[in-house]
Amino acid sequence: MSLLLNILWIVFGGGFAIFLEYVICGLVLCLTIVGIPFGLQCFKLGHLGLFPFGHEAVAEPAGDRFGCLGVLWVVFAGVWIFLTHLGLAITMALTLIGIPFALQHLKLATLALAPFGKKVVPKP
């Protein structure tokens, strides 16, 4: 079921566009040494943005949850990505068929606020 939902997500839910956005931003950030940690977080968000059904973000056992990099992320990227996903979730929730996609945008929105110290794993 998650395969079918992921295919529908890529085609109708904006999954491919979100994936491209995260990957391009990640590549640009990885061009500088300072931006590499932020680029890696973009790749993590891109993976979940392409295949959100059947995956979840869990806290890493020894992950830094909200250090200096986390504060910089929230100020410069996290809030804006959060608002984008929130707007998409509200738009998707207006239709009955878009509610599962809206829930996935909300999952991505919460991860966009604080991606440090989390990893994407398949749901059991």
URZIVEN-V255310 format. One record per helix or strand of 3 or more residues. SS is the DSSP state (H for helix, E for strand). FROM is the first residue (numbers start at 1). TO is the last residue. If there is no record, write none. Layout:
ss	from	to
SS	FROM	TO
SS	FROM	TO
//
This chain:
ss	from	to
H	2	12
H	15	29
H	36	50
E	55	59
H	68	93
H	99	113
E	118	122
//
